[in-house]
Amino acid sequence: MSCSYFKKIILQEREVITIMFEISGYKINTLIYESDLSSVYRGNRSHDFQPVILKILKLEYPTAEAIARYKLEYEICNRLREIEGVVKA
């Protein structure tokens, strides 16, 4: 199964276009946070309806520094996964 999230692009004329992307296996429900570099969504995994938070990089070609930062974020979350209430990575 594939699911979608939406990315807003503001053109020079201030017109907003919404472009749809799909992430297989997930249903995205709500945009939680958006920055210049990423968007964070609340959703569910399709096969078991497990609640998930998805952080999506906005840059088509992120820098090595940006990738390293997000990998470190993942590693920190993954190390804390045994603590109740902490987001599982």
TORPA-4810 file (N, C-alpha, C, O; in nm, 3 decimals):
<nodes>
NODE_1_0.084_-0.119_0.000_0.000_0.000_0.000_0.088_0.124_0.000_0.197_0.124_0.057_M
NODE_2_0.042_0.227_-0.062_0.115_0.352_-0.057_0.024_0.459_-0.001_-0.098_0.455_-0.018_S
NODE_3_0.085_0.554_0.064_0.011_0.665_0.123_0.076_0.795_0.080_0.182_0.793_0.017_C
NODE_4_0.016_0.905_0.113_0.062_1.032_0.059_0.088_1.135_0.168_0.028_1.133_0.275_S
NODE_5_0.177_1.224_0.138_0.187_1.346_0.215_0.201_1.459_0.115_0.229_1.435_-0.002_Y
NODE_6_0.181_1.581_0.159_0.176_1.693_0.068_0.283_1.794_0.102_0.308_1.822_0.219_F
NODE_7_0.346_1.848_0.001_0.450_1.948_0.018_0.404_2.076_-0.050_0.366_2.074_-0.167_K
NODE_8_0.406_2.185_0.022_0.363_2.313_-0.035_0.484_2.385_-0.093_0.589_2.393_-0.030_K
NODE_9_0.467_2.438_-0.210_0.571_2.516_-0.274_0.513_2.654_-0.301_0.407_2.667_-0.362_I
NODE_10_0.583_2.758_-0.256_0.537_2.895_-0.279_0.615_2.951_-0.397_0.738_2.960_-0.394_I
NODE_11_0.544_2.988_-0.500_0.605_3.043_-0.620_0.631_3.192_-0.602_0.586_3.253_-0.505_L
NODE_12_0.704_3.251_-0.695_0.737_3.393_-0.688_0.614_3.480_-0.681_0.615_3.585_-0.617_Q
NODE_13_0.507_3.438_-0.746_0.384_3.517_-0.747_0.301_3.494_-0.620_0.188_3.541_-0.612_E
NODE_14_0.355_3.424_-0.524_0.288_3.393_-0.397_0.175_3.292_-0.414_0.089_3.278_-0.326_R
NODE_15_0.173_3.222_-0.526_0.075_3.116_-0.548_0.126_2.990_-0.478_0.245_2.960_-0.483_E
NODE_16_0.038_2.919_-0.414_0.077_2.797_-0.344_0.032_2.676_-0.424_-0.084_2.664_-0.462_V
NODE_17_0.126_2.588_-0.451_0.097_2.463_-0.521_0.123_2.349_-0.424_0.222_2.352_-0.350_I
NODE_18_0.038_2.249_-0.424_0.058_2.132_-0.339_0.098_2.016_-0.428_0.028_1.981_-0.524_T
NODE_19_0.212_1.955_-0.395_0.262_1.841_-0.470_0.250_1.718_-0.381_0.289_1.722_-0.264_I
NODE_20_0.196_1.610_-0.435_0.174_1.490_-0.356_0.291_1.394_-0.373_0.337_1.369_-0.484_M
NODE_21_0.338_1.339_-0.261_0.439_1.235_-0.259_0.378_1.114_-0.191_0.286_1.128_-0.111_F
NODE_22_0.428_0.996_-0.221_0.376_0.875_-0.160_0.486_0.807_-0.079_0.603_0.806_-0.118_E
NODE_23_0.446_0.750_0.032_0.536_0.670_0.114_0.467_0.536_0.133_0.366_0.525_0.202_I
NODE_24_0.521_0.436_0.071_0.460_0.303_0.073_0.454_0.249_0.215_0.552_0.254_0.290_S
NODE_25_0.337_0.197_0.252_0.320_0.132_0.381_0.276_0.224_0.495_0.265_0.179_0.609_G
NODE_26_0.251_0.352_0.465_0.213_0.446_0.570_0.094_0.530_0.527_0.078_0.562_0.409_Y
NODE_27_0.010_0.565_0.623_-0.099_0.659_0.601_-0.067_0.783_0.683_-0.056_0.775_0.805_K
NODE_28_-0.052_0.893_0.617_-0.016_1.017_0.686_-0.143_1.095_0.715_-0.225_1.119_0.627_I
NODE_29_-0.158_1.135_0.843_-0.279_1.202_0.888_-0.264_1.353_0.907_-0.350_1.430_0.864_N
NODE_30_-0.154_1.395_0.971_-0.144_1.534_1.013_-0.001_1.586_1.002_0.094_1.517_1.038_T
NODE_31_0.013_1.708_0.953_0.142_1.777_0.958_0.158_1.829_1.100_0.073_1.903_1.149_L
NODE_32_0.268_1.792_1.166_0.293_1.835_1.304_0.384_1.957_1.306_0.362_2.051_1.383_I
NODE_33_0.487_1.954_1.222_0.588_2.060_1.225_0.650_2.071_1.087_0.664_1.972_1.016_Y
NODE_34_0.688_2.193_1.050_0.754_2.214_0.922_0.862_2.319_0.937_0.838_2.426_0.995_E
NODE_35_0.981_2.290_0.886_1.091_2.387_0.884_1.141_2.398_0.741_1.084_2.338_0.650_S
NODE_36_1.245_2.476_0.721_1.302_2.489_0.587_1.363_2.358_0.538_1.369_2.334_0.418_D
NODE_37_1.408_2.273_0.632_1.478_2.151_0.595_1.394_2.024_0.599_1.425_1.928_0.528_L
NODE_38_1.288_2.022_0.680_1.212_1.898_0.695_1.067_1.925_0.733_1.030_2.035_0.773_S
NODE_39_0.987_1.819_0.719_0.847_1.820_0.763_0.828_1.698_0.852_0.884_1.592_0.827_S
NODE_40_0.747_1.714_0.958_0.719_1.605_1.051_0.569_1.578_1.048_0.488_1.669_1.064_V
NODE_41_0.534_1.451_1.027_0.395_1.411_1.013_0.358_1.304_1.114_0.442_1.223_1.153_Y
NODE_42_0.233_1.303_1.156_0.175_1.196_1.238_0.096_1.107_1.144_0.025_1.156_1.056_R
NODE_43_0.109_0.976_1.162_0.036_0.884_1.076_0.028_0.746_1.137_0.044_0.729_1.258_G
NODE_44_0.004_0.648_1.052_-0.007_0.508_1.094_0.062_0.420_0.993_0.061_0.448_0.873_N
NODE_45_0.122_0.312_1.043_0.176_0.209_0.955_0.057_0.130_0.902_-0.030_0.090_0.979_R
NODE_46_0.052_0.107_0.773_-0.066_0.050_0.709_-0.097_-0.093_0.753_-0.214_-0.127_0.772_S
NODE_47_0.004_-0.177_0.769_-0.024_-0.319_0.793_-0.072_-0.350_0.934_-0.140_-0.451_0.955_H
NODE_48_-0.038_-0.265_1.033_-0.082_-0.294_1.170_-0.141_-0.171_1.241_-0.173_-0.178_1.359_D
NODE_49_-0.155_-0.060_1.170_-0.213_0.064_1.223_-0.135_0.121_1.342_-0.190_0.200_1.419_F
NODE_50_-0.009_0.082_1.357_0.078_0.134_1.463_0.098_0.284_1.439_0.133_0.324_1.328_Q
NODE_51_0.076_0.367_1.542_0.100_0.511_1.524_0.248_0.538_1.498_0.336_0.476_1.559_P
NODE_52_0.275_0.630_1.406_0.413_0.664_1.372_0.427_0.815_1.356_0.330_0.886_1.332_V
NODE_53_0.550_0.861_1.370_0.588_0.997_1.337_0.690_0.985_1.225_0.789_0.913_1.239_I
NODE_54_0.668_1.054_1.115_0.759_1.049_1.001_0.823_1.185_0.982_0.754_1.287_0.971_L
NODE_55_0.955_1.187_0.977_1.028_1.310_0.950_1.084_1.299_0.810_1.161_1.207_0.780_K
NODE_56_1.047_1.391_0.724_1.081_1.386_0.582_1.173_1.504_0.548_1.139_1.619_0.575_I
NODE_57_1.288_1.475_0.490_1.377_1.581_0.444_1.317_1.648_0.322_1.266_1.580_0.233_L
NODE_58_1.321_1.780_0.317_1.265_1.854_0.204_1.362_1.865_0.087_1.321_1.873_-0.029_K
NODE_59_1.490_1.864_0.117_1.589_1.883_0.012_1.601_1.758_-0.074_1.614_1.647_-0.022_L
NODE_60_1.597_1.777_-0.204_1.613_1.663_-0.294_1.755_1.608_-0.285_1.775_1.487_-0.295_E
NODE_61_1.851_1.695_-0.265_1.991_1.656_-0.251_2.049_1.718_-0.124_2.118_1.819_-0.131_Y
NODE_62_2.021_1.658_-0.006_2.071_1.715_0.119_2.223_1.706_0.127_2.286_1.618_0.068_P
NODE_63_2.280_1.799_0.201_2.425_1.800_0.219_2.466_1.682_0.307_2.383_1.624_0.377_T
NODE_64_2.593_1.649_0.303_2.646_1.543_0.390_2.625_1.579_0.537_2.598_1.492_0.620_A
NODE_65_2.636_1.708_0.568_2.614_1.754_0.706_2.469_1.730_0.750_2.445_1.686_0.862_E
NODE_66_2.374_1.760_0.663_2.232_1.739_0.695_2.203_1.591_0.715_2.132_1.554_0.809_A
NODE_67_2.256_1.507_0.629_2.235_1.363_0.643_2.295_1.313_0.773_2.233_1.233_0.844_I
NODE_68_2.415_1.358_0.806_2.480_1.317_0.932_2.398_1.360_1.053_2.386_1.284_1.149_A
NODE_69_2.340_1.480_1.049_2.258_1.530_1.160_2.134_1.443_1.180_2.098_1.410_1.294_R
NODE_70_2.068_1.405_1.070_1.948_1.322_1.082_1.982_1.179_1.123_1.904_1.115_1.194_Y
NODE_71_2.096_1.129_1.080_2.140_0.996_1.126_2.167_0.998_1.275_2.131_0.904_1.346_K
NODE_72_2.229_1.105_1.325_2.255_1.117_1.469_2.124_1.124_1.546_2.111_1.062_1.652_L
NODE_73_2.027_1.199_1.495_1.893_1.206_1.557_1.833_1.067_1.569_1.780_1.030_1.674_E
NODE_74_1.842_0.990_1.460_1.788_0.854_1.460_1.860_0.767_1.563_1.796_0.695_1.639_Y
NODE_75_1.992_0.775_1.566_2.070_0.693_1.660_2.035_0.726_1.805_2.025_0.636_1.888_E
NODE_76_2.018_0.853_1.835_1.981_0.893_1.973_1.844_0.837_2.008_1.827_0.779_2.115_I
NODE_77_1.746_0.853_1.918_1.612_0.798_1.944_1.617_0.647_1.960_1.550_0.591_2.047_C
NODE_78_1.696_0.582_1.878_1.707_0.436_1.883_1.766_0.389_2.015_1.724_0.287_2.068_N
NODE_79_1.863_0.461_2.070_1.925_0.425_2.198_1.829_0.443_2.315_1.840_0.375_2.417_R
NODE_80_1.734_0.533_2.300_1.639_0.562_2.408_1.511_0.480_2.399_1.420_0.501_2.478_L
NODE_81_1.503_0.389_2.303_1.378_0.319_2.273_1.323_0.235_2.387_1.203_0.206_2.389_R
NODE_82_1.405_0.195_2.481_1.358_0.111_2.591_1.288_0.192_2.701_1.225_0.134_2.790_E
NODE_83_1.297_0.324_2.695_1.237_0.409_2.796_1.092_0.434_2.757_1.064_0.478_2.646_I
NODE_84_1.000_0.406_2.847_0.857_0.423_2.818_0.827_0.571_2.789_0.873_0.659_2.861_E
NODE_85_0.751_0.595_2.684_0.713_0.730_2.647_0.804_0.796_2.546_0.773_0.903_2.494_G
NODE_86_0.919_0.733_2.517_1.013_0.788_2.420_0.976_0.735_2.282_0.943_0.617_2.267_V
NODE_87_0.981_0.822_2.183_0.951_0.784_2.045_1.047_0.675_2.001_1.168_0.686_2.022_V
NODE_88_0.995_0.571_1.941_1.076_0.459_1.892_1.125_0.491_1.752_1.048_0.535_1.666_K
NODE_89_1.253_0.471_1.728_1.311_0.498_1.596_1.337_0.368_1.522_1.386_0.369_1.409_A
</nodes>
